Amino acid sequence: AAAELGPYRHYMQKEIFEQPRAIGDTLQGIEGADPGLFGQGADAIFDGVDSLLILACGTSYYAGLTAKYWIEALAGIPVNVEIASEYRYRVSVPNSRHLVVTISQSGETADTLAALKHAQSQGMRNTLTICNVATSAMVRECRLNFLTHAGVEIGVASTKAFTTQLVGLFLLALTLAKLKGRLNAEQEADHIRALRHLPVAIQSVLALEPQIMSWADEFVRKENALFLGRGMHYPIALEGALKLKEISYIHAEAYPAGELKHGPLALVTEQMPVVTVAPQDSLIKKLQSNMQEVRARGGHLYVFADAGSNIRNEPGVHVIRMPEHYGMLSPILHVVPMQLLAYHTACARGTDVDKPRNLAKSVTVE
Ligand code: G6P
């Protein structure tokens, strides 16, 4: 195992650092947003679709939530994202024109498989999976698939599977947008170029590790943390909080920053670190006023800001600057420092990072 780990202390760290390779492999040979990426007959299936129903669990569910922002904005198709264990037991409204999309690293999660079967039993036949295991039950059960090429993921807390799922989902958004006549050739080429730039962009985010380790030194002593994001970065805040709780056992929760005033602000004291995803997008002004609300209550902000941002280090405000502004792909870049923050905090607390207590890599029983 030592040989396999190379310079890394844990599989999770190795897998975080493998993300440029995993994304590069997932994009291998892809030159455009073509239905063929999702399997034979995808064009006919996509043509008949009027909405998406995304079903998943855990980290894969947060990939689905991110995809909703992309697909609705780019393709103009309504998207519902549901936690598989809820959907399978709920009385819902079937729609044979749904594209049912399951997202799963393992392709074997019992709840996600059961949710898929539930949808099929209600007459929904257009099924696609975004999956990391070619031989899995999920790939066998779905008519279409997009395989992520993350490679075997050993750390229980998912990292490279998540970012490669996001790549597959972004390609799905582009493909649907193109079919709906909402993406011209030039825009398509720009998006593909941006995707191809991801491995390099992630490499420069990984270089922030020493700065993130110094934040981790402060998180070690905390028992609670709040994560804030807005828009397509809200699911990334959710994923950041999940990573931290899974492996460091610090209680963490995420909120869309606009909801602060409806509850979590009551929890903010000097003891509460507030991790904020703050890229320079159309919501930055709103987010900065939310950050002010936290500062006014003595909360300590840990902010991921863009290089050109006017958010400055000051007492109670710690800033790490992301190397570039990544536009629509920004969620893929912003999750990486969150993974590193959780990882280094867990290491400093001495937990079993790759096998956190009470959790399993793949939950194949209900
Ligand atoms: C478990 C794992 C998570 C994973 C979830 C869904 O909870 O610990 O990392 O996100 O299952 O797994 P799947 O294989 O369906 O993506």
Boltz pocket constraint, residues with backbone or C-beta under 6 A from the ligand:
constraints:
  - pocket:
      binder: B
      contacts: [[A, 57], [A, 58], [A, 59], [A, 60], [A, 103], [A, 104], [A, 105], [A, 106], [A, 107], [A, 108], [A, 109], [A, 112], [A, 155], [A, 156], [A, 157], [A, 158], [A, 359], [A, 360], [A, 361], [A, 362], [A, 363]]
      max_distance: 6.0
